[in-house]
Amino acid sequence: MTAPVPPLPQQALRAGPPPLPAQAALFIDFDGTLAPLAPRPQDVVVPIWVQPTLQHLHAALGGALAIVSGRPVEQIDGFLAPLQLPAAGVHGVERRGSDGRLQVLGGEPPAALVAAAQALAQQHPGLLYEPKTGGFALHYRNRPLLATLCHDTLHISLGGLPEAAAWQVMGGHYVFEVKQRRVSKGVALAALQADPCFAGRVPVYVGDDVTDEDGIAAAQAAGGFGIRVGPGDTQAHYWLQDIDAVARWLGEAVQRLPAVVADPPPHPSHP
């Protein structure tokens, strides 16, 4: 049995990605990849280039572009309006394919774990409890010294519950996410690859956080490649320094890949 390849340290990973293939299926994270992080999730400001770039690439790739995020799909749509793309929200709890139908995997986090997180947020101003479909997030960006307290409280609370095996506490950029173990960005990528618009294409995953590593691994296991944005250990084959570098890489693809425009309907014949 072949031993798994350990993640490469960021210091050793300086290879820029190749051009986006014309036959790619592009899976891309939102926060920290397309839009800068903000103290509160609702405070994010989306750069002006994002919406037209994604719209062009969605057409150029035949619809094979999906946002894969820890955010609910509704929030993604709000930030990218009027554009509505295939998407996986809440780490894959919510999925929307090219047909526009939203599928939601049921399951609510244990009440005792929710209560523990809410109590922390009430006791320590600056912590933010964010409920999500099938999970929740505990943000500590405004109180970074409370990271250990948040980590230990959530892990100890979950460890004592009979349903502990079904749930996971996952760290991110100044946040702890509680989600179902059966969902991940990698599982979401695999599900979206079965969509007619994505099937048979080369999966490319772009993300900036620990929570994106499952998506990166899934893309590479399926014969594509992953791109890590910013610092951090990763198994991705390629790296981009920051959101500006993502903008340049996607902008090059916009220049190179023409958007496919549907043929206009025929004019009615005149007598």
PyMOL commands that set and color helices and strands:
alter all, ss='L'
color gray80, all
select helices_A, chain A and resi 10-12+41-43+50-60+73-80+90-92+111-123+144-159+164-166+185-193+210-221+243-256
alter helices_A, ss='H'
color red, helices_A
select strands_A, chain A and resi 24-28+65-68+87-89+94-96+102-104+128-132+135-139+167-172+175-180+202-207+225-229+238-240
alter strands_A, ss='S'
color yellow, strands_A
deselect
rebuild
show_as cartoon
